[in-house]
Each structure stands twice: as structure tokens, then as C-alpha cells.
Amino acid sequence: MNELYELAKQIDVLIIFYFFMGAGIYGIVSTIMNGIWLIKDSIKKRKKKKKSAEDKTEE
């Protein structure tokens, strides 16, 4: 019975480890994706602003 208890403890530690590992990986990926979206949106805004400025100078 003692071996079963030790096995359960090891499995519990692995589950907790993978849970925190998954949460950490999700946090890193989420931060990178938010950065990419921020850069993408700022480029779109800059292009739109530049185009509207060019349209005003043409008129």
C-alpha cells in the first residue's frame, strides 16, 4: 500500500507541474500574440493616417 501512496504522490506532482507549465506557456504565447497584434494595428493606423494626409494634399 505504501508503494501505491508514493505513486499517487508522484502523479500528483506531475499533474501540478504540467498545469503550471501549461499556464506559463499560455502566458508567454499570449504576450507575444498581443505584441504582434499591437504592432499590426499601429502599422494599419499609420498607413491610414498617411493615406488620408495624401488625399488631403491632392485636393
mmJSON file of the N, C-alpha and C atoms, coordinates in Angstrom:
{"data_MODEL":{"atom_site":{
"group_PDB":["ATOM","ATOM","ATOM","ATOM","ATOM","ATOM","ATOM","ATOM","ATOM","ATOM","ATOM","ATOM","ATOM","ATOM","ATOM","ATOM","ATOM","ATOM","ATOM","ATOM","ATOM","ATOM","ATOM","ATOM","ATOM","ATOM","ATOM","ATOM","ATOM","ATOM","ATOM","ATOM","ATOM","ATOM","ATOM","ATOM","ATOM","ATOM","ATOM","ATOM","ATOM","ATOM","ATOM","ATOM","ATOM","ATOM","ATOM","ATOM","ATOM","ATOM","ATOM","ATOM","ATOM","ATOM","ATOM","ATOM","ATOM","ATOM","ATOM","ATOM","ATOM","ATOM","ATOM","ATOM","ATOM","ATOM","ATOM","ATOM","ATOM","ATOM","ATOM","ATOM","ATOM","ATOM","ATOM","ATOM","ATOM","ATOM","ATOM","ATOM","ATOM","ATOM","ATOM","ATOM","ATOM","ATOM","ATOM","ATOM","ATOM","ATOM","ATOM","ATOM","ATOM","ATOM","ATOM","ATOM","ATOM","ATOM","ATOM","ATOM","ATOM","ATOM","ATOM","ATOM","ATOM","ATOM","ATOM","ATOM","ATOM","ATOM","ATOM","ATOM","ATOM","ATOM","ATOM","ATOM","ATOM","ATOM","ATOM","ATOM","ATOM","ATOM","ATOM","ATOM","ATOM","ATOM","ATOM","ATOM","ATOM","ATOM","ATOM","ATOM","ATOM","ATOM","ATOM","ATOM","ATOM","ATOM","ATOM","ATOM","ATOM","ATOM","ATOM","ATOM","ATOM","ATOM","ATOM","ATOM","ATOM","ATOM","ATOM","ATOM","ATOM","ATOM","ATOM","ATOM","ATOM","ATOM","ATOM","ATOM","ATOM","ATOM","ATOM","ATOM","ATOM","ATOM","ATOM","ATOM","ATOM","ATOM","ATOM","ATOM","ATOM","ATOM","ATOM","ATOM","ATOM"],
"id":[1,2,3,4,5,6,7,8,9,10,11,12,13,14,15,16,17,18,19,20,21,22,23,24,25,26,27,28,29,30,31,32,33,34,35,36,37,38,39,40,41,42,43,44,45,46,47,48,49,50,51,52,53,54,55,56,57,58,59,60,61,62,63,64,65,66,67,68,69,70,71,72,73,74,75,76,77,78,79,80,81,82,83,84,85,86,87,88,89,90,91,92,93,94,95,96,97,98,99,100,101,102,103,104,105,106,107,108,109,110,111,112,113,114,115,116,117,118,119,120,121,122,123,124,125,126,127,128,129,130,131,132,133,134,135,136,137,138,139,140,141,142,143,144,145,146,147,148,149,150,151,152,153,154,155,156,157,158,159,160,161,162,163,164,165,166,167,168,169,170,171,172,173,174,175,176,177],
"type_symbol":["N","C","C","N","C","C","N","C","C","N","C","C","N","C","C","N","C","C","N","C","C","N","C","C","N","C","C","N","C","C","N","C","C","N","C","C","N","C","C","N","C","C","N","C","C","N","C","C","N","C","C","N","C","C","N","C","C","N","C","C","N","C","C","N","C","C","N","C","C","N","C","C","N","C","C","N","C","C","N","C","C","N","C","C","N","C","C","N","C","C","N","C","C","N","C","C","N","C","C","N","C","C","N","C","C","N","C","C","N","C","C","N","C","C","N","C","C","N","C","C","N","C","C","N","C","C","N","C","C","N","C","C","N","C","C","N","C","C","N","C","C","N","C","C","N","C","C","N","C","C","N","C","C","N","C","C","N","C","C","N","C","C","N","C","C","N","C","C","N","C","C","N","C","C","N","C","C"],
"label_atom_id":["N","CA","C","N","CA","C","N","CA","C","N","CA","C","N","CA","C","N","CA","C","N","CA","C","N","CA","C","N","CA","C","N","CA","C","N","CA","C","N","CA","C","N","CA","C","N","CA","C","N","CA","C","N","CA","C","N","CA","C","N","CA","C","N","CA","C","N","CA","C","N","CA","C","N","CA","C","N","CA","C","N","CA","C","N","CA","C","N","CA","C","N","CA","C","N","CA","C","N","CA","C","N","CA","C","N","CA","C","N","CA","C","N","CA","C","N","CA","C","N","CA","C","N","CA","C","N","CA","C","N","CA","C","N","CA","C","N","CA","C","N","CA","C","N","CA","C","N","CA","C","N","CA","C","N","CA","C","N","CA","C","N","CA","C","N","CA","C","N","CA","C","N","CA","C","N","CA","C","N","CA","C","N","CA","C","N","CA","C","N","CA","C","N","CA","C","N","CA","C","N","CA","C","N","CA","C"],
"label_alt_id":[null,null,null,null,null,null,null,null,null,null,null,null,null,null,null,null,null,null,null,null,null,null,null,null,null,null,null,null,null,null,null,null,null,null,null,null,null,null,null,null,null,null,null,null,null,null,null,null,null,null,null,null,null,null,null,null,null,null,null,null,null,null,null,null,null,null,null,null,null,null,null,null,null,null,null,null,null,null,null,null,null,null,null,null,null,null,null,null,null,null,null,null,null,null,null,null,null,null,null,null,null,null,null,null,null,null,null,null,null,null,null,null,null,null,null,null,null,null,null,null,null,null,null,null,null,null,null,null,null,null,null,null,null,null,null,null,null,null,null,null,null,null,null,null,null,null,null,null,null,null,null,null,null,null,null,null,null,null,null,null,null,null,null,null,null,null,null,null,null,null,null,null,null,null,null,null,null],
"label_comp_id":["MET","MET","MET","ASN","ASN","ASN","GLU","GLU","GLU","LEU","LEU","LEU","TYR","TYR","TYR","GLU","GLU","GLU","LEU","LEU","LEU","ALA","ALA","ALA","LYS","LYS","LYS","GLN","GLN","GLN","ILE","ILE","ILE","ASP","ASP","ASP","VAL","VAL","VAL","LEU","LEU","LEU","ILE","ILE","ILE","ILE","ILE","ILE","PHE","PHE","PHE","TYR","TYR","TYR","PHE","PHE","PHE","PHE","PHE","PHE","MET","MET","MET","GLY","GLY","GLY","ALA","ALA","ALA","GLY","GLY","GLY","ILE","ILE","ILE","TYR","TYR","TYR","GLY","GLY","GLY","ILE","ILE","ILE","VAL","VAL","VAL","SER","SER","SER","THR","THR","THR","ILE","ILE","ILE","MET","MET","MET","ASN","ASN","ASN","GLY","GLY","GLY","ILE","ILE","ILE","TRP","TRP","TRP","LEU","LEU","LEU","ILE","ILE","ILE","LYS","LYS","LYS","ASP","ASP","ASP","SER","SER","SER","ILE","ILE","ILE","LYS","LYS","LYS","LYS","LYS","LYS","ARG","ARG","ARG","LYS","LYS","LYS","LYS","LYS","LYS","LYS","LYS","LYS","LYS","LYS","LYS","LYS","LYS","LYS","SER","SER","SER","ALA","ALA","ALA","GLU","GLU","GLU","ASP","ASP","ASP","LYS","LYS","LYS","THR","THR","THR","GLU","GLU","GLU","GLU","GLU","GLU"],
"label_asym_id":["A","A","A","A","A","A","A","A","A","A","A","A","A","A","A","A","A","A","A","A","A","A","A","A","A","A","A","A","A","A","A","A","A","A","A","A","A","A","A","A","A","A","A","A","A","A","A","A","A","A","A","A","A","A","A","A","A","A","A","A","A","A","A","A","A","A","A","A","A","A","A","A","A","A","A","A","A","A","A","A","A","A","A","A","A","A","A","A","A","A","A","A","A","A","A","A","A","A","A","A","A","A","A","A","A","A","A","A","A","A","A","A","A","A","A","A","A","A","A","A","A","A","A","A","A","A","A","A","A","A","A","A","A","A","A","A","A","A","A","A","A","A","A","A","A","A","A","A","A","A","A","A","A","A","A","A","A","A","A","A","A","A","A","A","A","A","A","A","A","A","A","A","A","A","A","A","A"],
"label_entity_id":["1","1","1","1","1","1","1","1","1","1","1","1","1","1","1","1","1","1","1","1","1","1","1","1","1","1","1","1","1","1","1","1","1","1","1","1","1","1","1","1","1","1","1","1","1","1","1","1","1","1","1","1","1","1","1","1","1","1","1","1","1","1","1","1","1","1","1","1","1","1","1","1","1","1","1","1","1","1","1","1","1","1","1","1","1","1","1","1","1","1","1","1","1","1","1","1","1","1","1","1","1","1","1","1","1","1","1","1","1","1","1","1","1","1","1","1","1","1","1","1","1","1","1","1","1","1","1","1","1","1","1","1","1","1","1","1","1","1","1","1","1","1","1","1","1","1","1","1","1","1","1","1","1","1","1","1","1","1","1","1","1","1","1","1","1","1","1","1","1","1","1","1","1","1","1","1","1"],
"label_seq_id":[1,1,1,2,2,2,3,3,3,4,4,4,5,5,5,6,6,6,7,7,7,8,8,8,9,9,9,10,10,10,11,11,11,12,12,12,13,13,13,14,14,14,15,15,15,16,16,16,17,17,17,18,18,18,19,19,19,20,20,20,21,21,21,22,22,22,23,23,23,24,24,24,25,25,25,26,26,26,27,27,27,28,28,28,29,29,29,30,30,30,31,31,31,32,32,32,33,33,33,34,34,34,35,35,35,36,36,36,37,37,37,38,38,38,39,39,39,40,40,40,41,41,41,42,42,42,43,43,43,44,44,44,45,45,45,46,46,46,47,47,47,48,48,48,49,49,49,50,50,50,51,51,51,52,52,52,53,53,53,54,54,54,55,55,55,56,56,56,57,57,57,58,58,58,59,59,59],
"pdbx_PDB_ins_code":[null,null,null,null,null,null,null,null,null,null,null,null,null,null,null,null,null,null,null,null,null,null,null,null,null,null,null,null,null,null,null,null,null,null,null,null,null,null,null,null,null,null,null,null,null,null,null,null,null,null,null,null,null,null,null,null,null,null,null,null,null,null,null,null,null,null,null,null,null,null,null,null,null,null,null,null,null,null,null,null,null,null,null,null,null,null,null,null,null,null,null,null,null,null,null,null,null,null,null,null,null,null,null,null,null,null,null,null,null,null,null,null,null,null,null,null,null,null,null,null,null,null,null,null,null,null,null,null,null,null,null,null,null,null,null,null,null,null,null,null,null,null,null,null,null,null,null,null,null,null,null,null,null,null,null,null,null,null,null,null,null,null,null,null,null,null,null,null,null,null,null,null,null,null,null,null,null],
"Cartn_x":[0.822,0.0,0.865,2.044,2.946,3.43,3.657,4.097,3.014,1.759,0.647,0.569,0.829,0.818,1.937,3.116,4.243,3.952,3.338,2.973,1.963,0.976,-0.032,0.61,1.582,2.273,3.038,3.71,4.461,3.532,2.409,1.444,0.876,0.6,0.084,1.093,2.358,3.396,3.489,3.407,3.454,2.273,1.089,-0.098,0.056,0.512,0.713,1.79,2.877,3.949,3.435,2.697,2.192,1.153,0.377,-0.596,0.122,1.135,1.871,2.684,3.201,3.951,3.02,1.845,0.865,0.443,0.223,-0.15,0.979,2.206,3.352,3.5,3.352,3.465,2.331,1.123,-0.005,0.261,0.829,1.137,2.156,3.182,4.217,3.642,2.905,2.329,1.322,0.524,-0.459,0.217,1.305,2.031,2.627,3.203,3.783,2.691,1.562,0.477,-0.082,-0.214,-0.688,0.29,1.569,2.572,2.463,2.261,2.12,0.88,-0.241,-1.46,-1.277,-0.558,-0.317,0.492,1.542,2.375,1.558,0.781,-0.034,-1.047,-1.713,-2.696,-2.049,-0.872,-0.205,0.238,0.663,1.043,-0.19,-1.322,-2.548,-2.963,-2.894,-3.274,-2.344,-1.049,-0.085,-0.343,-0.616,-0.898,-2.172,-3.186,-4.448,-4.247,-3.492,-3.232,-2.425,-1.445,-0.62,-1.451,-2.352,-3.2,-4.159,-4.736,-5.662,-4.92,-3.68,-2.868,-2.567,-2.277,-2.013,-3.264,-4.417,-5.679,-5.97,-5.657,-5.903,-4.974,-3.741,-2.809,-3.161,-3.785,-4.17,-5.33,-6.199,-7.404,-7.134],
"Cartn_y":[-1.2,0.0,1.262,1.165,2.311,2.686,1.683,1.953,2.691,2.329,2.994,4.458,4.716,6.086,6.909,6.322,7.02,7.299,6.335,6.525,7.656,7.688,8.753,10.12,10.197,11.463,11.913,10.989,11.333,11.797,11.123,11.518,12.894,13.15,14.448,15.555,15.31,16.296,16.543,15.504,15.66,16.475,16.214,16.96,18.439,18.725,20.123,20.771,20.052,20.575,20.921,19.994,20.245,21.365,21.501,22.589,23.938,24.088,25.352,25.576,24.513,24.634,25.118,24.564,24.991,26.434,26.826,28.209,29.159,28.77,29.61,29.75,28.644,28.679,29.518,29.373,30.173,31.66,32.008,33.408,33.979,33.207,33.667,33.833,32.839,32.901,34.047,34.222,35.304,36.666,36.844,38.111,38.375,37.354,37.511,37.862,37.182,37.454,38.858,39.309,40.671,41.69,41.424,42.311,42.374,41.218,41.176,41.952,41.766,42.491,43.992,44.395,45.812,46.433,45.743,46.243,46.303,45.257,45.201,46.346,46.585,47.664,49.031,49.218,50.517,50.764,49.715,49.864,50.229,49.572,49.888,51.34,51.803,53.183,54.166,53.866,54.756,54.836,53.687,53.69,54.483,54.294,55.001,56.508,56.894,58.307,58.91,58.167,58.636,58.78,57.815,57.864,59.042,59.294,60.42,61.742,61.808,63.019,63.223,62.155,62.266,62.69,62.164,62.545,64.032,64.565,65.988,66.87,66.438,67.244,67.223,66.155,66.065,66.984,67.23,68.033,69.493],
"Cartn_z":[0.0,0.0,0.0,0.591,0.659,-0.742,-1.6,-2.965,-3.748,-3.508,-4.18,-3.755,-2.494,-1.977,-2.623,-2.744,-3.37,-4.854,-5.533,-6.929,-7.075,-6.181,-6.232,-5.994,-5.105,-4.859,-6.099,-6.774,-7.978,-9.096,-9.26,-10.284,-9.955,-8.683,-8.26,-8.566,-8.3,-8.583,-10.087,-10.903,-12.356,-12.867,-12.327,-12.758,-12.418,-11.213,-10.815,-11.68,-11.961,-12.804,-14.193,-14.823,-16.168,-16.178,-15.11,-15.02,-15.031,-14.176,-14.128,-15.4,-15.985,-17.228,-18.343,-18.418,-19.414,-19.212,-17.962,-17.676,-18.062,-17.806,-18.17,-19.667,-20.382,-21.843,-22.426,-21.884,-22.355,-22.137,-21.004,-20.725,-21.685,-21.979,-22.908,-24.312,-24.782,-26.125,-26.221,-25.18,-25.173,-25.243,-24.51,-24.535,-25.913,-26.526,-27.863,-28.884,-28.81,-29.755,-29.56,-28.314,-28.07,-28.64,-28.528,-29.104,-30.614,-31.238,-32.697,-33.129,-32.424,-32.776,-32.571,-31.537,-31.281,-32.413,-32.832,-33.935,-35.225,-35.486,-36.702,-36.73,-35.615,-35.554,-35.702,-35.118,-35.243,-36.684,-37.386,-38.795,-39.634,-39.357,-40.095,-39.865,-38.617,-38.306,-38.999,-39.001,-39.643,-41.149,-41.78,-43.214,-43.52,-42.678,-42.881,-42.712,-41.711,-41.469,-42.62,-43.105,-44.213,-45.482,-45.727,-46.914,-46.838,-45.683,-45.545,-45.699,-45.255,-45.431,-46.912,-47.642,-49.085,-49.828,-49.41,-50.062,-49.86,-48.701,-48.425,-49.244,-49.442,-50.228,-51.706,-52.197,-53.604,-53.932,-52.961,-53.218,-53.274],
"occupancy":[1.0,1.0,1.0,1.0,1.0,1.0,1.0,1.0,1.0,1.0,1.0,1.0,1.0,1.0,1.0,1.0,1.0,1.0,1.0,1.0,1.0,1.0,1.0,1.0,1.0,1.0,1.0,1.0,1.0,1.0,1.0,1.0,1.0,1.0,1.0,1.0,1.0,1.0,1.0,1.0,1.0,1.0,1.0,1.0,1.0,1.0,1.0,1.0,1.0,1.0,1.0,1.0,1.0,1.0,1.0,1.0,1.0,1.0,1.0,1.0,1.0,1.0,1.0,1.0,1.0,1.0,1.0,1.0,1.0,1.0,1.0,1.0,1.0,1.0,1.0,1.0,1.0,1.0,1.0,1.0,1.0,1.0,1.0,1.0,1.0,1.0,1.0,1.0,1.0,1.0,1.0,1.0,1.0,1.0,1.0,1.0,1.0,1.0,1.0,1.0,1.0,1.0,1.0,1.0,1.0,1.0,1.0,1.0,1.0,1.0,1.0,1.0,1.0,1.0,1.0,1.0,1.0,1.0,1.0,1.0,1.0,1.0,1.0,1.0,1.0,1.0,1.0,1.0,1.0,1.0,1.0,1.0,1.0,1.0,1.0,1.0,1.0,1.0,1.0,1.0,1.0,1.0,1.0,1.0,1.0,1.0,1.0,1.0,1.0,1.0,1.0,1.0,1.0,1.0,1.0,1.0,1.0,1.0,1.0,1.0,1.0,1.0,1.0,1.0,1.0,1.0,1.0,1.0,1.0,1.0,1.0,1.0,1.0,1.0,1.0,1.0,1.0],
"B_iso_or_equiv":[0.0,0.0,0.0,0.0,0.0,0.0,0.0,0.0,0.0,0.0,0.0,0.0,0.0,0.0,0.0,0.0,0.0,0.0,0.0,0.0,0.0,0.0,0.0,0.0,0.0,0.0,0.0,0.0,0.0,0.0,0.0,0.0,0.0,0.0,0.0,0.0,0.0,0.0,0.0,0.0,0.0,0.0,0.0,0.0,0.0,0.0,0.0,0.0,0.0,0.0,0.0,0.0,0.0,0.0,0.0,0.0,0.0,0.0,0.0,0.0,0.0,0.0,0.0,0.0,0.0,0.0,0.0,0.0,0.0,0.0,0.0,0.0,0.0,0.0,0.0,0.0,0.0,0.0,0.0,0.0,0.0,0.0,0.0,0.0,0.0,0.0,0.0,0.0,0.0,0.0,0.0,0.0,0.0,0.0,0.0,0.0,0.0,0.0,0.0,0.0,0.0,0.0,0.0,0.0,0.0,0.0,0.0,0.0,0.0,0.0,0.0,0.0,0.0,0.0,0.0,0.0,0.0,0.0,0.0,0.0,0.0,0.0,0.0,0.0,0.0,0.0,0.0,0.0,0.0,0.0,0.0,0.0,0.0,0.0,0.0,0.0,0.0,0.0,0.0,0.0,0.0,0.0,0.0,0.0,0.0,0.0,0.0,0.0,0.0,0.0,0.0,0.0,0.0,0.0,0.0,0.0,0.0,0.0,0.0,0.0,0.0,0.0,0.0,0.0,0.0,0.0,0.0,0.0,0.0,0.0,0.0,0.0,0.0,0.0,0.0,0.0,0.0],
"pdbx_formal_charge":[null,null,null,null,null,null,null,null,null,null,null,null,null,null,null,null,null,null,null,null,null,null,null,null,null,null,null,null,null,null,null,null,null,null,null,null,null,null,null,null,null,null,null,null,null,null,null,null,null,null,null,null,null,null,null,null,null,null,null,null,null,null,null,null,null,null,null,null,null,null,null,null,null,null,null,null,null,null,null,null,null,null,null,null,null,null,null,null,null,null,null,null,null,null,null,null,null,null,null,null,null,null,null,null,null,null,null,null,null,null,null,null,null,null,null,null,null,null,null,null,null,null,null,null,null,null,null,null,null,null,null,null,null,null,null,null,null,null,null,null,null,null,null,null,null,null,null,null,null,null,null,null,null,null,null,null,null,null,null,null,null,null,null,null,null,null,null,null,null,null,null,null,null,null,null,null,null],
"auth_seq_id":[1,1,1,2,2,2,3,3,3,4,4,4,5,5,5,6,6,6,7,7,7,8,8,8,9,9,9,10,10,10,11,11,11,12,12,12,13,13,13,14,14,14,15,15,15,16,16,16,17,17,17,18,18,18,19,19,19,20,20,20,21,21,21,22,22,22,23,23,23,24,24,24,25,25,25,26,26,26,27,27,27,28,28,28,29,29,29,30,30,30,31,31,31,32,32,32,33,33,33,34,34,34,35,35,35,36,36,36,37,37,37,38,38,38,39,39,39,40,40,40,41,41,41,42,42,42,43,43,43,44,44,44,45,45,45,46,46,46,47,47,47,48,48,48,49,49,49,50,50,50,51,51,51,52,52,52,53,53,53,54,54,54,55,55,55,56,56,56,57,57,57,58,58,58,59,59,59],
"auth_comp_id":["MET","MET","MET","ASN","ASN","ASN","GLU","GLU","GLU","LEU","LEU","LEU","TYR","TYR","TYR","GLU","GLU","GLU","LEU","LEU","LEU","ALA","ALA","ALA","LYS","LYS","LYS","GLN","GLN","GLN","ILE","ILE","ILE","ASP","ASP","ASP","VAL","VAL","VAL","LEU","LEU","LEU","ILE","ILE","ILE","ILE","ILE","ILE","PHE","PHE","PHE","TYR","TYR","TYR","PHE","PHE","PHE","PHE","PHE","PHE","MET","MET","MET","GLY","GLY","GLY","ALA","ALA","ALA","GLY","GLY","GLY","ILE","ILE","ILE","TYR","TYR","TYR","GLY","GLY","GLY","ILE","ILE","ILE","VAL","VAL","VAL","SER","SER","SER","THR","THR","THR","ILE","ILE","ILE","MET","MET","MET","ASN","ASN","ASN","GLY","GLY","GLY","ILE","ILE","ILE","TRP","TRP","TRP","LEU","LEU","LEU","ILE","ILE","ILE","LYS","LYS","LYS","ASP","ASP","ASP","SER","SER","SER","ILE","ILE","ILE","LYS","LYS","LYS","LYS","LYS","LYS","ARG","ARG","ARG","LYS","LYS","LYS","LYS","LYS","LYS","LYS","LYS","LYS","LYS","LYS","LYS","LYS","LYS","LYS","SER","SER","SER","ALA","ALA","ALA","GLU","GLU","GLU","ASP","ASP","ASP","LYS","LYS","LYS","THR","THR","THR","GLU","GLU","GLU","GLU","GLU","GLU"],
"auth_asym_id":["A","A","A","A","A","A","A","A","A","A","A","A","A","A","A","A","A","A","A","A","A","A","A","A","A","A","A","A","A","A","A","A","A","A","A","A","A","A","A","A","A","A","A","A","A","A","A","A","A","A","A","A","A","A","A","A","A","A","A","A","A","A","A","A","A","A","A","A","A","A","A","A","A","A","A","A","A","A","A","A","A","A","A","A","A","A","A","A","A","A","A","A","A","A","A","A","A","A","A","A","A","A","A","A","A","A","A","A","A","A","A","A","A","A","A","A","A","A","A","A","A","A","A","A","A","A","A","A","A","A","A","A","A","A","A","A","A","A","A","A","A","A","A","A","A","A","A","A","A","A","A","A","A","A","A","A","A","A","A","A","A","A","A","A","A","A","A","A","A","A","A","A","A","A","A","A","A"],
"auth_atom_id":["N","CA","C","N","CA","C","N","CA","C","N","CA","C","N","CA","C","N","CA","C","N","CA","C","N","CA","C","N","CA","C","N","CA","C","N","CA","C","N","CA","C","N","CA","C","N","CA","C","N","CA","C","N","CA","C","N","CA","C","N","CA","C","N","CA","C","N","CA","C","N","CA","C","N","CA","C","N","CA","C","N","CA","C","N","CA","C","N","CA","C","N","CA","C","N","CA","C","N","CA","C","N","CA","C","N","CA","C","N","CA","C","N","CA","C","N","CA","C","N","CA","C","N","CA","C","N","CA","C","N","CA","C","N","CA","C","N","CA","C","N","CA","C","N","CA","C","N","CA","C","N","CA","C","N","CA","C","N","CA","C","N","CA","C","N","CA","C","N","CA","C","N","CA","C","N","CA","C","N","CA","C","N","CA","C","N","CA","C","N","CA","C","N","CA","C","N","CA","C","N","CA","C","N","CA","C"],
"pdbx_PDB_model_num":[1,1,1,1,1,1,1,1,1,1,1,1,1,1,1,1,1,1,1,1,1,1,1,1,1,1,1,1,1,1,1,1,1,1,1,1,1,1,1,1,1,1,1,1,1,1,1,1,1,1,1,1,1,1,1,1,1,1,1,1,1,1,1,1,1,1,1,1,1,1,1,1,1,1,1,1,1,1,1,1,1,1,1,1,1,1,1,1,1,1,1,1,1,1,1,1,1,1,1,1,1,1,1,1,1,1,1,1,1,1,1,1,1,1,1,1,1,1,1,1,1,1,1,1,1,1,1,1,1,1,1,1,1,1,1,1,1,1,1,1,1,1,1,1,1,1,1,1,1,1,1,1,1,1,1,1,1,1,1,1,1,1,1,1,1,1,1,1,1,1,1,1,1,1,1,1,1]
}}}
